[in-house]
Amino acid sequence: MSRIVSSTTVGIVGGGPAGLMLSHLLHVAGVESVVVESRSRDQIEHTHRAGILERDSVRLLVDSGVSDRVLRDGHEHQGIDLRFNGVSHRIDFQALVGASTWLYPQTDVFADLAAARERDGGDVRYSVTDTAVVDVTSDRPAMLFTDSKSVRHEVRCAVLVGADGSHSTTRASVADRKEYFRQYPFAWFGILCEAPPSAPELIYCRSERGFALVSRRTDAIQRMYFQCSPDESADDWSEDRIWSELQARLAGEDDFALTEGRILARTVLPFRSYTCEPMRHGNLLLAGDAAHTVPPTGAKGLNLALADVRVLAEVVERAVLKHDWSALDTYTGRAVDRVWKAQHFSYWMTTMLHALPGASDFDVHRQLGELAAVVGSEHGKRYLAEAYTGWPRS
């Protein structure tokens, strides 16, 4: 089949937040790119995704000129509550490390980035199919795809980036990769409900019945989760049963109760820890979920993706504009150091707060002792605050 052949400097597979942020940062540096994405822009903008942004992620959006809407529409969180044995314990980020996080859905991050790329004349092609990458070890690798009008394309470039999510197809082109993963024996039952906030900031709760998380979407729409089996069917749960379970997990001596409302959506979310190394093969580099995924407990997924592309934009700029192609060699080492910190933090938060199948009485009391040690120690709380708000960029 004939195809249209064109060229660019950087070809980016994946038009989610990671791919669009990279394209934007390259544009600011004067490097052209083409982004291809299998989903439509409308489809991504109407897929509800939660989001907690670290302070450096917020700075990246604002300082690079994407948008300051996160500062106007996002909710600044100066801490979280760790709740166990029916008692809440405040982790005050500002008092501990002088930082905050922002509740700002990933859907809105995408909308801001898509608008910025459109504003700046970015070449982003949605609704493509049959995407493949070829010749990744040559000096002119290529993206192959069929556009929304069924026209085949071949885009040659100097650098290829795979930012195509956890089900990445580009990752398969990383020869001799090592893959590290852990599958968790539980999932999250997530709901969106129509109700006012039950708490001003997030509550991470460990109960005898399992983990629960109280979050929010807007002032009128709330997001909540509770631990369940990966085999659980969302359809088997009535609204009354869902609220009864959530209330039981959050119950305590302070008589805390959730504000209930009509449930708008429900889903079961299995998760795992995964890291691919190296994050580069030839002139193909991976970013975001294509290279790593983490449990949602530590709120690290989107932030890791943005941290990846911040580093990636720097090394690509050096390679392309300063003709220092050895810069690409530094990418995996710089990115993966933060990845494993985030893997540890996410695993730690997950195993500390969830009911573990087959846990003995010793395991349960050890877990409670760990939580007590964290909230009872200035250093323990400070570690949690620093990791949650994001390790400062070196």
Secondary structure as GFF3:
##gff-version 3
##sequence-region A 1 394
A	DSSP	beta_strand	4	7	.	.	.	ID=ss1
A	DSSP	beta_strand	10	13	.	.	.	ID=ss2
A	DSSP	alpha_helix	17	29	.	.	.	ID=ss3
A	DSSP	beta_strand	33	36	.	.	.	ID=ss4
A	DSSP	alpha_helix	41	45	.	.	.	ID=ss5
A	DSSP	beta_strand	52	53	.	.	.	ID=ss6
A	DSSP	alpha_helix	55	63	.	.	.	ID=ss7
A	DSSP	alpha_helix	69	73	.	.	.	ID=ss8
A	DSSP	beta_strand	75	77	.	.	.	ID=ss9
A	DSSP	beta_strand	79	84	.	.	.	ID=ss10
A	DSSP	beta_strand	87	92	.	.	.	ID=ss11
A	DSSP	alpha_helix	93	97	.	.	.	ID=ss12
A	DSSP	beta_strand	101	103	.	.	.	ID=ss13
A	DSSP	alpha_helix	106	119	.	.	.	ID=ss14
A	DSSP	beta_strand	123	125	.	.	.	ID=ss15
A	DSSP	beta_strand	129	134	.	.	.	ID=ss16
A	DSSP	beta_strand	142	146	.	.	.	ID=ss17
A	DSSP	beta_strand	152	156	.	.	.	ID=ss18
A	DSSP	beta_strand	159	162	.	.	.	ID=ss19
A	DSSP	three_ten_helix	170	173	.	.	.	ID=ss20
A	DSSP	beta_strand	178	194	.	.	.	ID=ss21
A	DSSP	beta_strand	203	207	.	.	.	ID=ss22
A	DSSP	beta_strand	210	214	.	.	.	ID=ss23
A	DSSP	beta_strand	221	228	.	.	.	ID=ss24
A	DSSP	three_ten_helix	234	236	.	.	.	ID=ss25
A	DSSP	alpha_helix	239	250	.	.	.	ID=ss26
A	DSSP	beta_strand	262	277	.	.	.	ID=ss27
A	DSSP	beta_strand	280	281	.	.	.	ID=ss28
A	DSSP	beta_strand	284	286	.	.	.	ID=ss29
A	DSSP	three_ten_helix	288	290	.	.	.	ID=ss30
A	DSSP	beta_strand	292	293	.	.	.	ID=ss31
A	DSSP	three_ten_helix	296	298	.	.	.	ID=ss32
A	DSSP	alpha_helix	301	321	.	.	.	ID=ss33
A	DSSP	three_ten_helix	325	330	.	.	.	ID=ss34
A	DSSP	alpha_helix	331	353	.	.	.	ID=ss35
A	DSSP	alpha_helix	361	375	.	.	.	ID=ss36
A	DSSP	alpha_helix	378	389	.	.	.	ID=ss37
###
